[in-house]
Amino acid sequence: MLSLWLMKEIKKSDAELVRIAEPGRLEDPAQKLLLTMVAAFAEFEKSLITSRLLSGRKTKARNGGYAGGKAPIGYKAERGDKALILDEEKASTVRRVFDLRDAKQEASLQKIADILNARGAIQ
């Protein structure tokens, strides 16, 4: 846990952390226990929030929605309703990559990059 690591680093530096909200020395076993419990609950809460957000994004994507973030290559993100709109110019480049990577042509990733660079497709 980050809090415990931070406390160890402070102690190694021969410094002392003074807490205003929870007075007491960290050498006191009870204070150490309390800090460890608070840090553990904070880490648990952070993990729960992360899990819920990820689950929500996955559900939205499964239902055909766009959950935000950088739009995939070949699409533009519309801010209002967070929809993805096809960017035909870049989508054609993506199609070209898939065509070049087709099992029949077996172009390497480097070869594909060289072809796209020669066309000026990659910026």
C-alpha positions as CSV (number, residue, x, y, z in Angstrom):
1,M,0.0,0.0,0.0
2,L,1.2,3.4,-0.9
3,S,0.6,4.9,2.6
4,L,2.7,2.4,4.3
5,W,5.5,2.7,1.7
6,L,5.4,6.5,2.2
7,M,5.7,6.2,5.9
8,K,8.7,3.8,5.6
9,E,10.4,6.3,3.2
10,I,9.7,9.2,5.6
11,K,11.3,7.2,8.5
12,K,14.3,6.2,6.3
13,S,14.9,9.9,5.6
14,D,15.0,10.5,9.4
15,A,12.0,12.8,9.1
16,E,8.8,12.8,11.0
17,L,5.2,13.2,9.7
18,V,3.1,15.4,11.9
19,R,-0.6,14.8,11.4
20,I,-3.0,17.5,12.6
21,A,-6.3,15.6,12.1
22,E,-5.2,12.6,14.1
23,P,-2.6,13.7,16.7
24,G,-0.2,11.1,18.0
25,R,3.2,9.6,17.3
26,L,3.6,6.8,14.8
27,E,5.8,5.0,17.2
28,D,2.7,4.3,19.2
29,P,1.4,0.8,18.2
30,A,-2.2,1.9,18.4
31,Q,-1.6,4.9,16.1
32,K,0.3,2.6,13.7
33,L,-2.6,0.2,13.7
34,L,-5.1,2.9,13.1
35,L,-3.1,4.4,10.2
36,T,-2.7,0.9,8.6
37,M,-6.5,0.3,8.8
38,V,-7.4,3.7,7.4
39,A,-4.9,3.1,4.5
40,A,-6.3,-0.4,3.8
41,F,-9.9,1.0,3.7
42,A,-8.8,3.8,1.4
43,E,-7.1,1.3,-1.0
44,F,-10.2,-0.9,-0.9
45,E,-12.5,2.0,-1.7
46,K,-10.3,3.0,-4.6
47,S,-10.3,-0.5,-6.0
48,L,-14.2,-0.6,-5.8
49,I,-14.5,2.7,-7.6
50,T,-12.1,1.5,-10.3
51,S,-14.0,-1.7,-10.7
52,R,-17.4,0.0,-11.0
53,L,-16.2,2.5,-13.5
54,L,-14.7,-0.2,-15.7
55,S,-17.8,-2.3,-15.5
56,G,-19.9,0.7,-16.5
57,R,-17.7,1.4,-19.5
58,K,-17.8,-2.2,-20.6
59,T,-21.6,-2.3,-20.4
60,K,-21.9,0.9,-22.4
61,A,-19.6,-0.4,-25.1
62,R,-21.4,-3.7,-25.2
63,N,-24.6,-1.8,-25.8
64,G,-23.1,0.1,-28.7
65,G,-22.3,3.3,-26.7
66,Y,-19.1,5.3,-26.5
67,A,-17.8,5.7,-22.9
68,G,-15.3,8.5,-23.6
69,G,-11.6,8.7,-23.9
70,K,-9.6,9.0,-27.1
71,A,-11.5,7.8,-30.1
72,P,-10.2,4.8,-32.0
73,I,-8.3,5.4,-35.2
74,G,-10.9,5.8,-38.0
75,Y,-13.5,7.5,-35.8
76,K,-14.1,11.0,-34.3
77,A,-15.7,11.5,-30.9
78,E,-18.7,13.7,-30.8
79,R,-18.8,15.5,-27.4
80,G,-22.5,16.2,-27.0
81,D,-23.9,12.6,-26.8
82,K,-20.5,10.9,-26.7
83,A,-21.0,9.2,-30.0
84,L,-18.4,7.9,-32.4
85,I,-18.6,9.1,-36.0
86,L,-16.8,7.4,-38.8
87,D,-13.8,9.5,-40.1
88,E,-13.8,8.2,-43.7
89,E,-10.2,9.5,-44.4
90,K,-8.7,7.7,-41.5
91,A,-11.0,4.7,-41.8
92,S,-9.7,4.0,-45.3
93,T,-6.2,3.8,-43.8
94,V,-7.4,1.3,-41.2
95,R,-9.0,-0.7,-44.0
96,R,-5.7,-0.6,-45.9
97,V,-3.9,-1.9,-42.8
98,F,-6.3,-4.9,-42.5
99,D,-6.0,-5.6,-46.3
100,L,-2.2,-5.6,-46.1
101,R,-2.2,-7.8,-43.0
102,D,-4.5,-10.3,-44.7
103,A,-3.3,-13.8,-44.5
104,K,-2.7,-14.0,-48.2
105,Q,-0.3,-11.0,-48.2
106,E,1.2,-11.6,-44.8
107,A,2.8,-8.2,-44.7
108,S,4.9,-7.5,-41.6
109,L,4.0,-4.6,-39.3
110,Q,7.2,-2.8,-40.5
111,K,6.3,-3.3,-44.1
112,I,2.8,-1.9,-43.5
113,A,4.3,1.1,-41.7
114,D,6.7,1.6,-44.6
115,I,3.8,1.5,-47.1
116,L,1.7,3.9,-45.1
117,N,4.6,6.3,-44.5
118,A,5.3,6.3,-48.3
119,R,1.7,7.3,-48.9
120,G,1.9,10.0,-46.1
121,A,-1.0,8.2,-44.3
122,I,0.7,8.2,-40.8
123,Q,1.2,11.5,-39.1
